[in-house]
Structure formats: C-alpha cells, structure tokens
Amino acid sequence: MSESADQMDKTEWNNVGQFLRKVYSVGDDMKAIASGLDPEKKKAAATLIDDLKKYSKAADAPTGTQNGPEFLAYASKITTLLDNFLDLLSDVPDEL
C-alpha cells in the first residue's frame, strides 16, 4: 500500500474502511476472551483493547483521504496491539 496507494480505487479504500470497522468490533470479542485471564493480564488486555479501538477508529480518516502512508502507520500500531494481546493469552514458557 505504501507504494501503490495512489493506484487504489475508491472501492478498495472503502474495503479498507470496512476492515477497520471489523477490527474495531473485534474489541468486544477480545473482552470476552480476556474475561478468563488473571487480574493483571485482564487489566493489560483492557488497555490493549481500548487502544485497538482508538487506533482503528483513527485509521479511518486516512482511508477517506486515501493516504496510504498515514494508514500504514496506524496499521502497524494495530498489528502490534493485536500481537501483544495474543501474547497475553500465551501460557507457554519463553524458554520453550
């Protein structure tokens, strides 16, 4: 997208916007999943979920202006938040 954002048509950008709405709504599912975590992890998960919703909502603005590089900055942050959430769910020791 960073190299071809100017070649994306309005339909493709609308699809990106729809994807962001799905990401935002995943926060509710993540809350349900996190409900079974220990209190410390549950608190960390809540912060990650709030940030995920914040960044996915903010990332919608560059889709409206068809700004690929700006969208990718948000997408990178969203990816990190999702990775961090999945790390909270892992109970496998690091040394394995």
N, C-alpha and C positions, 0 to 999 in steps of 0.2 A: 504494500500500500504506500509506503514512503516514496517509492519510485514511480508508481503508476496511479496515484490518487487523481491526477488530472485527467486520466483516461476512464475513470469510473463514471458511469452514467447515474442519473437520479435514482433509478430503480435499485442499483447496487448500494447507493448511500442509504436509501430507505431500508434495505435489508440490514445494513449495519445498525441502524436505529432500532429496528425490531429486535435484533440480537441483544442490544443493550438493555432493552426492556425485559428480556428474558433473564439476563444476568441480574438485574435489579430484583426481579421476583424470586430468584433462587435464594435470596437472603432469608425468606420465610422458611424454606426447606432447611437451610443451614441452621436456623434457630432450633428447629425440631430435632435435628441431628445432634446439636450441641447440648440439648437438654440432658443428655445422659452422661455428660463429662463431669469430671470433678470440678469443684467450685472455681479453682484458679484457672483451669483451662476454659471453663464456661465463660468467665469474665473476659478472657483474652479473645474468645470466639465472638462475643458480643461486640467488642471493639472492631474486630475484623469485618464483621457483618455490617456494622454501621458505616465503616469506611468504604466497603464494597458498594453499598447503596449510594453513598455520596459521590464516589468517583464514576460509577456507571451513569448516574444522572448528569454529572458534569460533562461526561464524554459525549453526551447527546448534542451539545452545542456545536462541536466541530463537525459533526455529521451534517448538520443543517447548512453549514458554510462550506462543506466539502473540503475540510482542511485535514489532509491525511497525516502530516507530521504531528499536529496537535492531538489528533485522535490516538495515534500510536503512543504518545506519551501517557495518556490515560490508560490505554490498553495494557501497557507494560505494568503500570501500578496495579491494575485489576488482576493481572496474572499473578503478580507477587502476593496479593492478598489471598487469592484462591489457593496458591501453593502453601502459604502459611496456615490457612485453615486446615488443609489436608494434613499438614504436619502435626497439628494438634490432635488429630484423630489417630495418628500412628502410635502404637504402643510397643513397637519393636525397638529394642535397644540399638543405639547408634553403632556399637561395635560389631553388630552382625552385618 
